[in-house]
Structure formats: C-alpha cells, structure tokens
Amino acid sequence: MNHIRNARLRARKGLFSIAWTEGRITAVQPQADTLPILDGEEGVLDAGGQLVIPPFVEPHIHLDAALTAGEPNWNLSGTLFEGIERWAERKALVTPEDTKSRAHRTIRMLAAHGIQHVRSHVDVTEPGLSTLQAMLEVREEARHLVDLQIVAFPQEGIESFADGRDLMTQAVAMGADVVGGIPHFENTRDQGVSSLHFLMDLAERNDRLVDVHCDETDDPNSRFLEVLAEIARVKGMGSRVTASHTTAMGSYDNAYCYKLFRLLKKAGLNFISCPTESIHLQGRFDSYPKRRGLTRVPELDRAGLNVCFAQDSIVDPWYPLGNGNILRILDAGLHICHMLGYEDLQRSLDFVTDNGARALSLGDRYGIEVGRPANLVLLSAQSDDEMLRTQGQALLSVRHGQVIMSRRPAEVSLV
C-alpha cells in the first residue's frame, strides 16, 4: 500500500488523498469529490470518508511493571503507597527475560489500538540497572511497532534512596532518553527540592528531556510543581519538561492556583494526566465528599498549556485493569474532568494525539504533512465527537509506509 483516498483529516474540510514513497509522505491533496478505486489499481486504500490521523501517542506508561498485578500480592488498599510497596516485592523477582516478555506483550496491546509513540518510565532504583538494560533492548526490538522513549525513573527516590544520584547518572549514560523524578516521595521537602535541582541539572548537561512524577497526592501542601516550573523557567527548558500527574493541584485552593498559573504559563511546561489511574488511587483517605484526585485539566487547557491523557498502568500493582486502548482513557478523562462541552468534543482527539506528540518533543517526526514519516491511522468515524460517541476503533495502522495492524469491525445482525 502506498496511497489512501477519500480520507478526512482533522481540522480540514473535505476529502483528501495521501500518498507516500519509501516511508515518507509525498502528497496530501484535497479531492473535489469521492474518488473510486479502479480495477487494476494496486496499493490504494479507500478510507470511505473516515478519519485518517497521525498515530495515537501514549505519553506515560510503566512497561517494566505491566502485567504484574497480584504478583506476589495484591494492592488491597488501592493506594499509591501500597502500590509502591507491592512493586518493591515484585521487583525482587524480576529478571531481564521477565521484563522483556511483559513489555513486548504490552507494546503489542498498544500497537493494536493505533499507538506508535510511547514514553515509558523505567524504575532505576536497582543496583546494576538490569531492568533498564532490558528495556533499552526492548526499545530497539520493538522499533517496527513503536518509537519508545525511556525515562530514568527513581521509583523510590533520588535523595532518599541509597546511591540514587549515581543510579540516575548511570541510567542517562546507558541511554535513557528522559530524566525522571518523584519529589513528593522523598523523605523530606528539602530532599524533594534537592532532587528537582539535581535532575534538571542532569538533563541540561546531557541534553535530555524531563518528565517528573510531581505531586501525585491529594495533599494540598505538596507543592513541588512550583519548584519544577521555576527551575524550568530560569533554565529556559519549559518546552522540554513535563509534569506528570500533579494531582495535588485538585486540592489546591483557588487563590494559590491563581498565582501558580502565572508561573506555569511563564515556564511553558507540558502536563500529563492519567485520569483512570488517578481517580482509582487518589481520594483514598477521604470519607465523603470524596475528591476526584485529578489535576486541573480543563483549567490548564484553557490557559493555553499543553496537557494530554495517558494510561499510566496496565494490570500492575497500581491499577488492575487496562488493555492498551487509549480511547478508553480519553472517554473516561473527558467525563471525569467535566469536558463534554461542544468545543471540547470537537477537538477531543488532541489529548491523545497532537498534545502527546508535543510533550514527547516529536516535532516534524509527527503529523500528516509532506516529507514526514508515513505513520497513519484509519479510524472508524468521521469526526472526533463521533469517534467518542460510538466508542470507535483504529481500523488500520501504517508505520513508515507499511501496514502493521488491521482490524475488521464486528458485524451485528438484528431480527
């Protein structure tokens, strides 16, 4: 296949033909009307007036922990902190072969739903960093299905974990693409602040992106986001820095948030919300009324800040469900965040496509434009809102000009 006809493109009127050669898009041309596929034409797909989009983006997932829920014990409290304890137990049993097998199985789940760009946090609080090495191998082995960014993620802290700084430095030297952090899990606030300065300096010296688990708690006094934003502002690194979760923002008072948003806009950070996981993990210490435990997604979006949705976990100690379908996350996120207004629905796919690509700094490696990689996904709907309403599916995924996934919709007969 090297040509798609009768395709709808987001934010563009009418139908389009898209052609590619040697894995690169060579033409994106408007059509005056529907064009038939003639007998004898080879390599041409009829999109039938359905949406063709750049691939879905999964900007925040933990592939190294995927498919481990209940091994050896379940997270019975449903809290973030017990999840970390359960993962510490499972981590003691991890082997490189185990890590790679589960990661590859999970990547295939993601690819089956039209995802081709993935950022995975990999726990580096482990002497020897064998799990990181295994995931670096997965990055190469799965290249035919996804582009995988790997975050050096200090699950048990940088300053609070023995040799935490050395392990982070080693992880970057080994080839981690992104520097991570978890300041709210450090033993003290001072250690949390110190960890942020350390990781931002590490990223700057090594020309790496940054993605920090930041204020993933309901505690309104957890305010590491302001520290991260100010460091990013001073260093001029905002577009390369992502604050993930920031669920404490849902507990901040409005007066503080008014001041905070002024800083966030100056810094220009990216934000990632994991709505299904956050609403599961947070609010656990509330009776009633219960907080939703999410960051202020609509407010961040309205302020012009880049915010996107992610799955976070698939069947692991923090979240027992998940199947790789990011449209499920989008649906839940828009409901949870009170974002079912007309304008939100018309551009809803932004939160799992363009916004995620921006957070991952994909630049001209993403998008349906001449000269860019021929990475395309055909959907089962003609618009963003129809895709949500019908709980649509990715029908075809093309990567570098080659079909890597196809799906036939289920047929229903009524009597």
Summary of the structure (lengths in Angstrom):
residues: 415
radius of gyration: 21.4
end to end distance: 37.9
largest distance: 70.5
contacts: 1463
relative contact order: 0.15
helix: 37%
strand: 22%
